[in-house]
């Protein structure tokens, strides 16, 4: 039993934290996050050169990490710095490709030269095992794809989209160049920074090898597992910073002639935040452990437990951080408000706290 | 980062499990599992079984009779014993007084009292709270006035758990009424058979009388029964309170109670389907289960830190709050599971050997009394609000 990260991972975390503090302090982060491209290509390239993307993948896939605790360490730092660089796309697409036995395609992703995005969600609500509205039909030797994908993170920046589509054999994954004929992207800013896009696919023709995973569900399950862990760790990192900022504010802000941290009503609220953040850290540790050691429903259950926990705790932390800051917590100028937005919006990615609680229950019944 | 126990620790866990299978009487575990009242003899029986194995005082130094376990081994034992529905050990002598004597007592006191705690000769109770001194413990008024070779004690203690069985009580008494509240307190050992000691039971909302008021009228206590120095009792009391909070998370006990809750939810129906399949009930169950799994890891993180020499600070307050919230949530859901049959109050059904016809489903009659009894968890050992004050003081630093 050891709850310290290994020396290598601590060094990775330190390097990442130092780089982001120097290259992407919150004012520069905001300029990039709310700017035209929604991220900083220079920061992205710098992080790729540091090997941060490679840390997300095992050696068999061309990386040098890829365990649950590697993903936890990297994404906790991403959360601490509110990084908007397209890591989640690299992580999800890379793990889907590796699960589909196409690790040969990962090299440019790990090098950071090819930005990729997972295009899975659709505008219309769909049950977890229901067919996709996006269809892939045989077209000569290749495929033709028609459909639409919703809120694809960094869709405009991506050179390649990993698109899930229904074939006669079930769901498959296709690698689609974003500049292919018939692909149109309606980009927009996200409320917490970064950009996403609605992707329309109209008669997009692809060669046969564009189908990178015939069994799309298995490959997507690998991507989803990595994403749930990553988003949970990112939420944890952002919550840690919001918590620290709020503690500092309670120490320094004076009203009625004393620091407001003297008031018991506020002390009890921050104490609750502190202990729930510790519980969230435990949930993320459990999820990383599940990613490495559990399979199937057991693994997914613990991942959903973590995503549920950071969803519920994130809402508490974000709301309390704003409330305890008072009016200044409402301002764009204060970095805290951007942390509160990011923490909150993570509950809108890959399923919210209610969906993951239900998934947790359903997986328990199946077991 | 590694959540797994070492092979040696797993082997130890197997040894503990084997011991529990062989030595924990089914009669006792059955009573604990069903939430029945334990008698004094029940508690003494389990105490003696552990003592015979040398595992009773598992946190004491070896030279006083401890087994020499690591922090991790202690956590494993506590966890396994709770999951096996072993009776909770009465902590007052073993876990509260003994650590104080070991750290602050005289060698004579250690040699006299510690063996008597182990072999069950002395049953101890705790004389801390008073009618006017609850969370504000330092405002206590029970006085001890020096008279030759004795202190003369006058005053009243309350919420004295299992004081009706006690041979001795360790008391915080005021020896200097002129000093600041915390500075005039001493730590005194008082024989309950002394003239002038009177115990009166307090019936609690579940109908049980596990706590008492203890009155002291001109009770003469030999000066050698003072622990440490006069007027330094507050230091010892605070040390004791940190000890009281070890294993405060109660993960094993909550896990056992949760398993029982899940079994209840599977055996009962509501609206024509298993209660466990009711979407709202299932959601409440799942939230508790996730909270508990997170708590188990939080607890192990604190154990691992302690194994590396870290002193628990704000963490033990966090464990106390969250651990008791989870346990209370379990008892609330257990009560609600029985619906209308949580209502019948059948005190006799809480005793061993009750042969009357059960009213409603099995275990229904213990659910509400247990729920009400467990409201104490967030009140005793420093209320959860006091714990929040402690967390805030340690971390916000104001």
Contacts between the chains, C-beta under 8 A, distances in Angstrom:
chain1	res1	chain2	res2	distance
A	1	B	2	6.4
A	1	B	3	6.7
A	1	B	4	6.7
A	1	B	5	5.6
A	1	B	6	7.4
A	1	B	9	7.4
A	1	B	72	6.5
A	1	B	300	6.3
A	1	B	303	7.8
A	1	B	304	5.4
A	1	B	307	8.0
A	2	B	1	6.4
A	2	B	2	4.7
A	2	B	304	6.7
A	3	B	1	6.3
A	3	B	300	7.3
A	3	B	301	4.9
A	3	B	304	4.9
A	3	B	305	7.5
A	4	B	1	6.8
A	5	B	1	5.4
A	6	B	1	7.1
A	9	B	1	7.7
A	69	B	1	4.8
A	247	B	395	6.5
A	247	B	396	5.6
A	250	B	396	5.4
A	250	B	398	7.3
A	251	B	396	6.3
A	251	B	397	6.7
A	251	B	398	6.5
A	259	B	398	5.6
A	261	B	392	7.3
A	261	B	396	4.6
A	261	B	397	8.0
A	261	B	398	4.2
A	262	B	398	5.3
A	264	B	389	7.1
A	267	B	388	6.5
A	267	B	389	6.5
A	267	B	392	3.6
A	267	B	396	6.7
A	267	B	398	7.9
A	268	B	385	6.8
A	268	B	388	4.5
A	268	B	389	7.9
A	268	B	392	7.3
A	270	B	392	6.2
A	270	B	395	7.8
A	270	B	396	6.2
A	271	B	321	7.9
A	271	B	387	7.7
A	271	B	388	3.8
A	271	B	389	7.9
A	271	B	391	4.2
A	271	B	392	5.1
A	271	B	395	7.9
A	272	B	388	7.3
A	274	B	314	7.4
A	274	B	318	7.0
A	274	B	391	6.0
A	274	B	395	6.1
A	275	B	318	4.1
A	275	B	321	6.0
A	275	B	322	5.6
A	275	B	391	7.1
A	278	B	298	5.5
A	278	B	301	8.0
A	278	B	315	7.9
A	278	B	318	6.0
A	279	B	291	7.0
A	279	B	294	4.4
A	279	B	295	6.8
A	279	B	298	6.0
A	279	B	322	6.5
A	280	B	294	7.5
A	281	B	298	7.8
A	282	B	294	4.4
A	282	B	295	7.3
A	282	B	296	7.8
A	282	B	297	3.7
A	282	B	298	4.5
A	282	B	301	6.7
A	283	B	290	7.4
A	283	B	293	7.8
A	283	B	294	4.8
A	283	B	297	7.7
A	285	B	1	7.0
A	285	B	3	7.0
A	285	B	297	5.6
A	285	B	301	7.8
A	286	B	3	7.6
A	286	B	293	6.2
A	286	B	294	6.9
A	286	B	297	5.5
A	288	B	1	7.2
A	289	B	1	7.9
A	289	B	3	4.8
A	302	B	293	7.6
A	305	B	290	4.5
A	305	B	293	6.3
A	305	B	294	7.7
A	308	B	290	6.2
A	309	B	290	6.2
A	309	B	294	6.2
A	357	B	283	6.0
A	357	B	286	5.6
A	357	B	287	6.9
A	357	B	290	7.8
A	358	B	283	7.8
A	360	B	286	5.4
A	360	B	290	6.8
A	361	B	282	5.1
A	361	B	283	7.0
A	361	B	286	4.9
A	364	B	286	7.3
